[in-house]
Amino acid sequence: MRIDRRIVFAGLRNAVFGGRLTQGQVEGVEAVLTRFSARGWADPRWLAYMLATAHHETGGTMQAVRETFAATDEDAVARLERAWRAGKLPTVSTPYWRRDEHGHSYYGRGLVQITHRENYQKMSRVTGLDLVGQPDLALRLDVAATILVVGMTEGLFSGARLSDHFSGAKADWTGARKIVNGRDRAAKIAVTARTFDAAIRAGLMV
């Protein structure tokens, strides 16, 4: 199965991106399309939901970002520490952003943000790169796309995977948020995912 990317981007331009696509948005979508295609085409709904997840997690930029959208390591760590001390992170029991003995911080990075050292270890095995020693590698777009596609396909984030929610006639657009983060913004992401799905289907070439 192939896809006409020109048709897909034409559909996304107005439906998702407000009439204008930046170069960064194009590159981000392309990175996910390329990684997904390299694994061998599966259900187009999987691709749509991955793209919608990246859209949400990156604030619509489709670029790998730092948690809190900080510009630097130092700023990300400081913002998270302030929020935690102010009681704004009630679900966090361990301040995972604090630097280890090597000076590394394992706050969220990527198209879908990975946190905690053990998850950087897991994604090191997925990517073949030392994300533990160099966590900022997760900000490289090709690496972030691999983490997104493999993680959501194989259930590496929460144990839930795309095939649990999209298979045959089953299409659980809202419940699929469990793949990454419970039900946080589940309804909103579901709407975006359906929009991505329509554009992808328009561009499918059998």
DRENLO-182470 format. One line per field, with one value per atom (N, C-alpha, C, O): atom name; x, y, z. Coordinates in steps of 0.001 Angstrom, whole numbers, plus 500000, padded with zeros to 6 digits. Example, Ala and Ser with C-alpha at 12.3 -4.5 7.8 and 13.67 -1.06 7.14 Angstrom:
DRENLO-182470
kollo <- c(N, CA, C, O, N, CA, C, O) .
xx <- c(513190, 512300, 513200, 514236, 512850, 513670, 512900, 513409) .
yy <- c(494310, 495500, 496700, 496681, 497750, 498940, 500030, 501138) .
zz <- c(507800, 507800, 507800, 508465, 507080, 507140, 507870, 508039) .
end
This chain:
DRENLO-182470
kollo <- c(N, CA, C, O, N, CA, C, O, N, CA, C, O, N, CA, C, O, N, CA, C, O, N, CA, C, O, N, CA, C, O, N, CA, C, O, N, CA, C, O, N, CA, C, O, N, CA, C, O, N, CA, C, O, N, CA, C, O, N, CA, C, O, N, CA, C, O, N, CA, C, O, N, CA, C, O, N, CA, C, O, N, CA, C, O, N, CA, C, O, N, CA, C, O, N, CA, C, O, N, CA, C, O, N, CA, C, O, N, CA, C, O, N, CA, C, O, N, CA, C, O, N, CA, C, O, N, CA, C, O, N, CA, C, O, N, CA, C, O, N, CA, C, O, N, CA, C, O, N, CA, C, O, N, CA, C, O, N, CA, C, O, N, CA, C, O, N, CA, C, O, N, CA, C, O, N, CA, C, O, N, CA, C, O, N, CA, C, O, N, CA, C, O, N, CA, C, O, N, CA, C, O, N, CA, C, O, N, CA, C, O, N, CA, C, O, N, CA, C, O, N, CA, C, O, N, CA, C, O, N, CA, C, O, N, CA, C, O, N, CA, C, O, N, CA, C, O, N, CA, C, O, N, CA, C, O, N, CA, C, O, N, CA, C, O, N, CA, C, O, N, CA, C, O, N, CA, C, O, N, CA, C, O, N, CA, C, O, N, CA, C, O, N, CA, C, O, N, CA, C, O, N, CA, C, O, N, CA, C, O, N, CA, C, O, N, CA, C, O, N, CA, C, O, N, CA, C, O, N, CA, C, O, N, CA, C, O, N, CA, C, O, N, CA, C, O, N, CA, C, O, N, CA, C, O, N, CA, C, O, N, CA, C, O, N, CA, C, O, N, CA, C, O, N, CA, C, O, N, CA, C, O, N, CA, C, O, N, CA, C, O, N, CA, C, O, N, CA, C, O, N, CA, C, O, N, CA, C, O, N, CA, C, O, N, CA, C, O, N, CA, C, O, N, CA, C, O, N, CA, C, O, N, CA, C, O, N, CA, C, O, N, CA, C, O, N, CA, C, O, N, CA, C, O, N, CA, C, O, N, CA, C, O, N, CA, C, O, N, CA, C, O, N, CA, C, O, N, CA, C, O, N, CA, C, O, N, CA, C, O, N, CA, C, O, N, CA, C, O, N, CA, C, O, N, CA, C, O, N, CA, C, O, N, CA, C, O, N, CA, C, O, N, CA, C, O, N, CA, C, O, N, CA, C, O, N, CA, C, O, N, CA, C, O, N, CA, C, O, N, CA, C, O, N, CA, C, O, N, CA, C, O, N, CA, C, O, N, CA, C, O, N, CA, C, O, N, CA, C, O, N, CA, C, O, N, CA, C, O, N, CA, C, O, N, CA, C, O, N, CA, C, O, N, CA, C, O, N, CA, C, O, N, CA, C, O, N, CA, C, O, N, CA, C, O, N, CA, C, O, N, CA, C, O, N, CA, C, O, N, CA, C, O, N, CA, C, O, N, CA, C, O, N, CA, C, O, N, CA, C, O, N, CA, C, O, N, CA, C, O, N, CA, C, O, N, CA, C, O, N, CA, C, O, N, CA, C, O, N, CA, C, O, N, CA, C, O, N, CA, C, O, N, CA, C, O, N, CA, C, O, N, CA, C, O, N, CA, C, O, N, CA, C, O, N, CA, C, O, N, CA, C, O, N, CA, C, O, N, CA, C, O, N, CA, C, O, N, CA, C, O, N, CA, C, O, N, CA, C, O, N, CA, C, O, N, CA, C, O, N, CA, C, O, N, CA, C, O, N, CA, C, O, N, CA, C, O, N, CA, C, O, N, CA, C, O, N, CA, C, O, N, CA, C, O, N, CA, C, O, N, CA, C, O, N, CA, C, O, N, CA, C, O, N, CA, C, O, N, CA, C, O, N, CA, C, O, N, CA, C, O, N, CA, C, O, N, CA, C, O, N, CA, C, O, N, CA, C, O, N, CA, C, O, N, CA, C, O, N, CA, C, O, N, CA, C, O, N, CA, C, O, N, CA, C, O, N, CA, C, O, N, CA, C, O, N, CA, C, O, N, CA, C, O, N, CA, C, O, N, CA, C, O, N, CA, C, O, N, CA, C, O, N, CA, C, O) .
xx <- c(500850, 500000, 500886, 501861, 500537, 501284, 500351, 499132, 500964, 500163, 500654, 501859, 499729, 500069, 500169, 499159, 501386, 501587, 501065, 500679, 501048, 500516, 499039, 498586, 498295, 496869, 496682, 495819, 497490, 497388, 497652, 496879, 498726, 499052, 498015, 497724, 497462, 496403, 495204, 494592, 494867, 493748, 494028, 493141, 495263, 495622, 495764, 495515, 496162, 496481, 495346, 495574, 494134, 493004, 492359, 491983, 492231, 491472, 492166, 491503, 493484, 494218, 495062, 495161, 495671, 496685, 496248, 497091, 494961, 494458, 494781, 494838, 494997, 495188, 496628, 496902, 497558, 498968, 499828, 499693, 500713, 501661, 503056, 503550, 503685, 505069, 505994, 505583, 507231, 508203, 508399, 508542, 508403, 508559, 507418, 507637, 506205, 505048, 505121, 504824, 505517, 505669, 506728, 506512, 507856, 508946, 508537, 508911, 507776, 507337, 506387, 506537, 505411, 504480, 505234, 504996, 506141, 506930, 507745, 507846, 508318, 509145, 508325, 508785, 507105, 506240, 505774, 505769, 505385, 504972, 506093, 505855, 507306, 508443, 508713, 508941, 508688, 508970, 507861, 508128, 506626, 505489, 505555, 505332, 505861, 505962, 507095, 506980, 508203, 509360, 509054, 509667, 508112, 507728, 506787, 506532, 506277, 505303, 503908, 503536, 503146, 501842, 500924, 500765, 500337, 499323, 498012, 497786, 497172, 495890, 496136, 496849, 495563, 495748, 495297, 495789, 494372, 493917, 495040, 495064, 495964, 497114, 497938, 498315, 498204, 498973, 498252, 498869, 496955, 496179, 496258, 496404, 496162, 496177, 497574, 497710, 498597, 499956, 500195, 500764, 499762, 499934, 499144, 499622, 497942, 497144, 497788, 497729, 498398, 499113, 500288, 500491, 501062, 502188, 501711, 502335, 500615, 500044, 499722, 500031, 499106, 498760, 500001, 500136, 500896, 502057, 503029, 503779, 503023, 503974, 503328, 503956, 502101, 501417, 501170, 501118, 501017, 500719, 501937, 501800, 503135, 504334, 504816, 505480, 504490, 504954, 506472, 507074, 507081, 508511, 508759, 507986, 509840, 510175, 510446, 511238, 509792, 509883, 510304, 510214, 510760, 511015, 509725, 508874, 509582, 508434, 508372, 509401, 507172, 506860, 507173, 507002, 507632, 508007, 509174, 509308, 509998, 511172, 512181, 512232, 512981, 513985, 515286, 516065, 515529, 516777, 516506, 515433, 517520, 517467, 517203, 516314, 517991, 517915, 516519, 515993, 515936, 514604, 513554, 512649, 513660, 512703, 512762, 511728, 513960, 514132, 513570, 512871, 513872, 513412, 511886, 511267, 511285, 509827, 509135, 508152, 509651, 509053, 509221, 508305, 510372, 510612, 509668, 509098, 509504, 508589, 507158, 506452, 506738, 505366, 505145, 504091, 506132, 506008, 505947, 505128, 506802, 506818, 505538, 505142, 504896, 503640, 502422, 501288, 502656, 501555, 500782, 499639, 501398, 500696, 500903, 500380, 501659, 501885, 501474, 502318, 500181, 499730, 499944, 499991, 500074, 500252, 501720, 502023, 502621, 504051, 504531, 504437, 505041, 505579, 507099, 507688, 507725, 509181, 509549, 509160, 510284, 510668, 511714, 512914, 511246, 512085, 512995, 513933, 512744, 513537, 514833, 515718, 514950, 516162, 517367, 517278, 518480, 519663, 520281, 520303, 520783, 521459, 522926, 523344, 523704, 525105, 525949, 527044, 525435, 526146, 525645, 526137, 524671, 524128, 523013, 522608, 522507, 521443, 520069, 519858, 519149, 517765, 516844, 516957, 515938, 515072, 513628, 512689, 513481, 512151, 511677, 512406, 510453, 509882, 510513, 510753, 510775, 511290, 510659, 510358, 510458, 510066, 508754, 508208, 508253, 506928, 505854, 504724, 506223, 505439, 506458, 507449, 506232, 507312, 507588, 506706, 508841, 509268, 509891, 510677, 509543, 510077, 510647, 510313, 511496, 512139, 513276, 513192, 514323, 515522, 515210, 515745, 514345, 514065, 513419, 513626, 512640, 512034, 513050, 512953, 514013, 515104, 515939, 516431, 516099, 516786, 516018, 516600, 514717, 513874, 513966, 514097, 513897, 513940, 515344, 515503, 516353, 517703, 517762, 518403, 517090, 517050, 516271, 516623, 515223, 514397, 515173, 515107, 515902, 516559, 517990, 518541, 518598, 520002, 520936, 522106, 520438, 521231, 521281, 520412, 522289, 522427, 521645, 522213, 520354, 519515, 519719, 519416, 520228, 520511, 521694, 521646, 522745, 523916, 523731, 524372, 522848, 522587, 521074, 520561, 520366, 518898, 518380, 517266, 519169, 518700, 518624, 518088, 519155, 518968, 517487, 517090, 516674, 515225, 514567, 513400, 515326, 514816, 515137, 514686, 515912, 516194, 514961, 514408, 514524, 513215, 513101, 512076, 514128, 514045, 513973, 513276, 514693, 514657, 513289, 512715, 512771, 511457, 510366, 509440, 510472, 509472, 509544, 508513, 510745, 510897, 510281, 509577, 510541, 509982, 508458, 507802, 507899, 506447, 505850, 504922, 506377, 505794, 505973, 505012, 507180, 507427, 506731, 506125, 506819, 506216, 504721, 504198, 504018, 502566, 502143, 501104, 502951, 502628, 502840, 502043, 503909, 504268, 503836, 504105, 503174, 502671, 503744, 503656, 504769, 505906, 505698, 506505, 504638, 504411, 503589, 503977, 502467, 501564, 501200, 500558, 501598, 501170, 500065, 499915, 499289, 498245, 498887, 499841, 498354, 498928, 497833, 496647, 498234, 497271, 496320, 495132, 496821, 495962, 494869, 493875, 495038, 493993, 492773, 491668, 492985, 491928, 491472, 490373, 492308, 491956, 492270, 493430, 491238, 491415, 490106, 489074, 490138, 488916, 487888, 488167, 486690, 485630, 485771, 485065, 486667, 486820, 487622, 488709, 487066, 487759, 487434, 486420, 488282, 488069, 488938, 490007, 488467, 489252, 489498, 490559, 488539, 488704, 489532, 490438, 489234, 489961, 491418, 492223, 491773, 493159, 494141, 495348, 493649, 494551, 495278, 496341, 494711, 495345, 496715, 497538, 496960, 498257, 499387, 500502, 499083, 500114, 499830, 500707, 498606, 498384, 496935, 496234, 496493, 495167, 494060, 493847, 493357, 492280, 492484, 491546, 493707, 494015, 493743, 494362, 492821, 492444, 492000, 492157, 491451, 491123, 490128, 490313, 489084, 488052, 488603, 488294, 489416, 489999, 490922, 490866, 491759, 492689, 491932, 492339, 490847, 490036, 489503, 489498, 489058, 488555, 489676, 489485, 490842, 491975, 492380, 492694, 492371, 492759, 491830, 492291, 490547, 489600, 489872, 489710, 490283, 490609, 491849, 491879, 492864, 494046, 493658, 494154, 492784, 492374, 491714, 491989, 490852, 490188, 491194, 491070, 492197, 493203, 494065, 494415, 494409, 495233, 494478, 495035, 493226, 492434, 492258, 492227, 492143, 492017, 493267, 493196, 494414, 495657, 496128, 497197, 495362, 495792, 495795, 494881, 496835, 496962, 497149, 498202, 496156, 496223, 497117, 497307) .
yy <- c(498805, 500000, 501247, 501326, 502213, 503469, 504636, 504483, 505808, 506977, 508164, 508371, 508930, 510148, 511277, 511801, 511630, 512594, 513983, 514744, 514319, 515618, 515727, 516765, 514670, 514675, 514750, 515477, 513999, 514008, 515407, 515911, 516024, 517356, 518393, 519311, 518255, 519182, 519075, 520084, 517852, 517665, 518168, 518701, 517996, 518398, 519909, 520460, 520568, 521989, 522788, 523561, 522607, 523349, 522647, 523296, 521331, 520596, 520545, 520536, 520513, 520383, 521612, 522019, 522205, 523223, 524647, 525523, 524878, 526242, 526949, 528179, 526197, 526815, 527014, 527395, 526755, 526968, 525949, 525744, 525312, 524348, 524973, 525456, 524962, 525419, 524307, 523153, 524660, 523652, 522611, 521419, 523077, 522151, 521161, 519986, 521622, 520724, 519693, 518517, 520139, 519211, 518160, 516966, 518601, 517678, 516681, 515510, 517148, 516259, 515186, 514015, 515572, 514598, 513623, 512416, 514155, 513308, 512279, 511123, 512689, 511778, 510603, 509462, 510888, 509817, 508924, 507700, 509527, 508746, 507808, 506637, 508333, 507542, 506375, 505253, 506635, 505564, 504519, 503322, 504972, 504048, 503175, 501966, 503788, 503041, 502033, 500938, 502402, 501514, 500241, 499201, 500321, 499130, 498233, 497094, 498741, 497979, 498457, 498488, 498823, 499430, 498523, 497339, 499107, 498425, 499196, 499774, 499210, 499911, 501427, 501979, 502107, 503561, 504314, 505409, 503745, 504401, 504477, 505392, 503533, 503590, 504845, 505584, 505065, 506237, 507514, 508440, 507560, 508751, 509032, 510183, 507979, 508212, 508598, 509395, 508048, 508451, 509923, 510661, 510343, 511739, 512674, 513752, 512267, 513088, 513176, 514217, 512091, 512102, 513069, 513862, 512996, 513911, 515360, 516253, 515584, 516935, 517474, 518624, 516651, 517080, 517281, 518308, 516318, 516345, 517471, 517920, 517928, 518967, 520341, 521266, 520480, 521764, 522145, 523327, 521131, 521377, 521634, 521805, 521666, 521976, 520787, 520969, 519573, 518327, 518212, 517494, 518916, 518827, 518254, 518499, 517491, 516945, 518095, 518990, 518066, 519177, 518678, 517490, 519612, 519360, 519526, 520341, 518763, 518916, 520360, 520971, 520897, 522296, 523228, 524441, 522680, 523463, 524416, 525465, 524032, 524835, 524819, 523880, 525873, 525979, 525274, 524923, 525062, 524452, 523427, 523394, 522587, 521645, 522364, 521993, 523395, 524108, 524676, 524615, 525223, 525814, 524739, 524940, 523601, 522500, 522000, 521829, 521768, 521280, 522293, 521917, 523561, 524604, 524730, 524881, 524669, 524783, 523618, 523812, 522415, 521238, 521281, 520929, 521706, 521794, 522807, 522542, 523958, 524971, 524455, 524646, 523800, 523280, 522220, 522184, 521366, 520300, 520873, 520440, 521837, 522454, 523240, 523409, 523718, 524461, 523538, 524008, 522229, 521272, 521129, 520671, 521518, 521465, 520151, 519971, 519239, 517933, 516846, 516086, 516771, 515877, 514392, 513599, 514006, 512588, 512160, 510976, 513102, 512803, 512535, 513406, 511340, 510999, 511112, 511399, 510884, 510974, 512065, 511980, 513083, 514178, 513719, 513911, 513119, 512447, 513398, 512948, 514689, 515668, 516035, 516650, 515665, 516029, 515289, 514108, 515980, 515429, 514297, 514328, 513297, 512190, 512542, 513676, 511559, 511826, 512218, 512761, 511940, 512306, 513623, 514074, 514226, 515496, 515368, 516356, 514140, 513929, 514077, 513700, 514631, 514774, 514025, 514158, 513243, 512395, 512888, 512124, 514180, 514750, 514369, 513720, 514775, 514366, 515051, 516259, 514249, 514768, 513980, 512796, 514640, 513914, 514341, 515394, 513503, 513687, 513123, 513611, 512096, 511624, 511510, 510792, 512200, 512444, 511259, 510765, 510826, 509758, 510378, 511321, 509857, 510340, 509168, 508012, 509467, 508503, 507754, 507423, 507505, 506864, 505498, 505161, 504711, 503370, 503404, 502497, 504442, 504548, 505001, 504621, 505803, 506140, 504895, 504736, 504012, 502746, 501891, 501323, 501809, 501013, 501536, 500758, 502842, 503411, 503409, 503545, 503256, 503042, 501723, 501625, 500709, 499404, 499490, 498835, 500290, 500454, 501169, 500782, 502208, 503058, 502641, 503024, 501851, 501502, 502637, 502620, 503629, 504788, 504871, 504336, 505536, 505675, 506890, 507961, 506713, 507807, 508068, 509157, 507082, 507283, 508236, 509168, 507998, 508859, 510182, 511178, 510187, 511400, 511576, 511386, 511934, 512002, 512983, 512820, 514000, 514958, 514357, 514985, 513149, 512474, 512236, 512111, 512173, 511987, 513204, 513156, 514300, 515497, 515501, 516380, 514524, 514405, 513838, 512842, 514447, 514125, 512668, 512033, 512130, 510739, 509791, 508777, 510117, 509299, 509400, 508393, 510619, 510826, 510091, 509545, 510077, 509371, 507869, 507198, 507339, 505911, 505562, 504560, 506377, 506143, 506167, 505313, 507139, 507250, 506020, 505410, 505657, 504576, 503222, 502465, 502920, 501628, 501554, 500537, 502618, 502623, 502403, 501630, 503071, 502940, 501629, 501069, 501139, 499880, 498686, 497747, 498728, 497589, 497718, 496828, 498811, 498971, 499234, 498741, 500009, 500224, 501356, 501526, 502129, 503240, 502818, 503069, 502183, 501827, 500349, 499876, 499630, 498241, 498109, 497057, 499170, 499189, 499529, 500305, 498940, 499176, 499522, 499364, 499988, 500415, 499303, 499552, 498092, 496979, 496663, 496024, 497100, 496897, 497776, 497473, 498854, 499856, 499985, 500472, 499554, 499619, 498278, 497953, 497513, 496190, 495760, 495713, 495445, 495075, 496193, 497333, 495859, 496866, 497713, 498709, 497331, 498058, 499330, 499305, 500448, 501725, 502528, 503225, 502430, 503113, 504363, 504372, 505407, 506631, 507311, 507897, 507239, 507892, 507033, 507539, 505767, 504876, 504702, 504316, 504979, 504789, 505686, 505446, 506703, 507564, 506774, 507188, 505649, 504809, 504317, 503940, 504320, 503865, 504722, 504243, 505998, 506935, 507493, 507487, 507975, 508729, 508674, 509686, 507495, 507363, 507902, 507437, 508891, 509522, 511026, 511768, 511466, 512886, 513433, 512995, 514389, 515042, 514030, 514262, 512915, 511812, 512215, 511868, 512936, 513306, 514274, 514162, 515218, 516193, 515504, 515793, 514608, 513908, 513008, 512846, 512427, 511570, 512350, 511837, 513577, 514410, 514687, 514566, 515059, 515336, 514086, 514165, 512942, 511688, 511345, 510882, 511560, 511297, 512200, 511788, 513424, 514352, 513883, 513905, 513461, 512879, 511648, 511453, 510833, 509601, 509901, 509225, 510907, 511265, 511687, 511313, 512472, 512938, 511787, 511729, 510871, 509720, 508825, 508391, 508551, 507675, 508280, 507564, 509615, 510277, 510060, 510045, 509890, 509755, 508340, 508129, 507348, 505960, 505532, 505846, 504812, 504272, 502765, 502309, 501997, 500537, 499958, 498744) .
zz <- c(500000, 500000, 500000, 500747, 499157, 499088, 499399, 499475, 499576, 499911, 499088, 498946, 498555, 497827, 498860, 499330, 499192, 500274, 499916, 500804, 498635, 498237, 498585, 499067, 498345, 498685, 500190, 500682, 500914, 502375, 502926, 503741, 502489, 503004, 502598, 503364, 501412, 500992, 501915, 502269, 502306, 503218, 504621, 505288, 505063, 506425, 506572, 507644, 505502, 505592, 506224, 507154, 505726, 506270, 507458, 508434, 507380, 508385, 509743, 510780, 509740, 511004, 511322, 512480, 510289, 510543, 510197, 510005, 510117, 509999, 508711, 508683, 507626, 506324, 505905, 504767, 506827, 506490, 507205, 508411, 506459, 507013, 507051, 506033, 508217, 508304, 507816, 507698, 507538, 507125, 508233, 507961, 509471, 510586, 510687, 510981, 510447, 510484, 509362, 509570, 508179, 507058, 507391, 507182, 507902, 508220, 509306, 509251, 510283, 511343, 510850, 511199, 510043, 509468, 508563, 508603, 507753, 506855, 507641, 507230, 508752, 509551, 510064, 510048, 510522, 511024, 509872, 510000, 508756, 507581, 507131, 506835, 507083, 506633, 507566, 507114, 508862, 509834, 509825, 509928, 509704, 509670, 508419, 508487, 507286, 506032, 506077, 505526, 506738, 506813, 507589, 507349, 508515, 509279, 508485, 508876, 507382, 506600, 506949, 508122, 505957, 506192, 507001, 506706, 508011, 508810, 508623, 507560, 509615, 509557, 509457, 510294, 508457, 508341, 509584, 509855, 510337, 511561, 512584, 513407, 512545, 513447, 513163, 514073, 511880, 511483, 511897, 512424, 511661, 512021, 513507, 513920, 514317, 515760, 516242, 517170, 515626, 515984, 515652, 516456, 514476, 514089, 514996, 515350, 515370, 516275, 517651, 518305, 518084, 519356, 519305, 520224, 518222, 518065, 517998, 518571, 517304, 517207, 518591, 518901, 519419, 520771, 521635, 522299, 521629, 522522, 522184, 523050, 520939, 520521, 520366, 519849, 520802, 520662, 519220, 518881, 518363, 516953, 516087, 514876, 516678, 515891, 515070, 514049, 515503, 514889, 514939, 514140, 515872, 516111, 517504, 518430, 517647, 518962, 519931, 519636, 521075, 522021, 523399, 523708, 524206, 525615, 526401, 526044, 527456, 528349, 528827, 529113, 528913, 529235, 528065, 528187, 526925, 525749, 526035, 525405, 526985, 527329, 526193, 525399, 526128, 525075, 525436, 524550, 526732, 527181, 528276, 528878, 528513, 529631, 530944, 531710, 531184, 532447, 532686, 533797, 531641, 531773, 532022, 532832, 531339, 531540, 532976, 533622, 533472, 534844, 535844, 536785, 535641, 536563, 536548, 537601, 535368, 535280, 535982, 536697, 535776, 536409, 537920, 538662, 538365, 539810, 540455, 541514, 539819, 540354, 540405, 541395, 539328, 539278, 540353, 540988, 540554, 541552, 542963, 543774, 543258, 544585, 544860, 546014, 543798, 543946, 543995, 544078, 543943, 544005, 542712, 542717, 541595, 540311, 539566, 538466, 540157, 539541, 540532, 541006, 540847, 541922, 541656, 542597, 540394, 540088, 540120, 539970, 540312, 540308, 541734, 542599, 541973, 543295, 543327, 544369, 542179, 542082, 541085, 539920, 541506, 540592, 539583, 539781, 538511, 537519, 536753, 536095, 536820, 536079, 536802, 536208, 538072, 538809, 538243, 537906, 538143, 537494, 538307, 539537, 537585, 538259, 538497, 538267, 538962, 539295, 538082, 538229, 536893, 535670, 535075, 534041, 535734, 535259, 534245, 533634, 534061, 533088, 533732, 534885, 532966, 533425, 532467, 531248, 533027, 532197, 532204, 532427, 531953, 531746, 530345, 529595, 529993, 528715, 527520, 527521, 526501, 525234, 524097, 524250, 522947, 521758, 521146, 521475, 520243, 519642, 520564, 520598, 521302, 522437, 523561, 523427, 524650, 525584, 526504, 527206, 526472, 527367, 528618, 528522, 529772, 531043, 531835, 531574, 532785, 533676, 532972, 531789, 533727, 533192, 532573, 531516, 533228, 532712, 531332, 530525, 531060, 529726, 528679, 527512, 529090, 528180, 527875, 526758, 528865, 528625, 527620, 526696, 527815, 526919, 525486, 524541, 525335, 523994, 523397, 522184, 524238, 523716, 522962, 521915, 523497, 522818, 521514, 520532, 521502, 520299, 519190, 518023, 519568, 518570, 518259, 517227, 519156, 518981, 519341, 518958, 520076, 520495, 522013, 522703, 522518, 523973, 524463, 524681, 524631, 525113, 526598, 527084, 527317, 528740, 528898, 529700, 528136, 528194, 527471, 527807, 526474, 525695, 525509, 524406, 526570, 526475, 525433, 524936, 525094, 524084, 522681, 521768, 522502, 521215, 520929, 519770, 521975, 521802, 521161, 520773, 521052, 520379, 518887, 518153, 518444, 517011, 516336, 516802, 515258, 514696, 514264, 514513, 513625, 513191, 514380, 514328, 515451, 516665, 517322, 517736, 517415, 518026, 517258, 517859, 515931, 515118, 515346, 515397, 515482, 515768, 517115, 517236, 518118, 519453, 519407, 520003, 518704, 518578, 517906, 518437, 516746, 515950, 516636, 516776, 517056, 517691, 519045, 519381, 519812, 521142, 521121, 521924, 520211, 520150, 519507, 519854, 518568, 517898, 518827, 518835, 519600, 520433, 521886, 522694, 522224, 523588, 524614, 525739, 524250, 525140, 526132, 527045, 525975, 526899, 528113, 529253, 527862, 528972, 528984, 529922, 527965, 527805, 526776, 526154, 526591, 525555, 524220, 524158, 523148, 521829, 520830, 521118, 519670, 518662, 518254, 518044, 518140, 517720, 518733, 518387, 519978, 520989, 520725, 521175, 520001, 519809, 518351, 518085, 517418, 516001, 515365, 515115, 515108, 514514, 513874, 514543, 512585, 511894, 511977, 511607, 512469, 512588, 513843, 514001, 514728, 515988, 515771, 515194, 516245, 516164, 517416, 517469, 518405, 519681, 519725, 520335, 519076, 518948, 520288, 520501, 521179, 522480, 523433, 524096, 523504, 524404, 524042, 524889, 522797, 522350, 523090, 523046, 523760, 524532, 525625, 526088, 526033, 527053, 526616, 527450, 525333, 524810, 525369, 525576, 525611, 526064, 527459, 528322, 527677, 528911, 529380, 529373, 529785, 530390, 529516, 528396, 530042, 529272, 529153, 528861, 529380, 529304, 527906, 526936, 527800, 526537, 525489, 524290, 525937, 525028, 523948, 522781, 524315, 523342, 522294, 521108, 522744, 521818, 520818, 519622, 521293, 520411, 519453, 518302, 519907, 519038, 517834, 516715, 518059, 516956, 515958, 514748, 516471, 515595, 514817, 513629, 515483, 514833, 513682, 512639, 513848, 512768, 511567, 510419, 511843, 510756, 510004, 508774, 510740, 510107, 509288, 508178, 509833, 509160, 507809, 506818, 507774, 506515, 505456, 504290, 505864, 504904, 504410, 503231, 505310, 504932, 503958, 502950, 504253, 503387, 501993, 500992, 501945, 500639, 499782, 498553, 500453, 499718, 499517, 498943, 499973, 499827, 498373, 497610, 498009, 496654, 496780, 497226, 496397, 496539, 495462, 495404) .
end
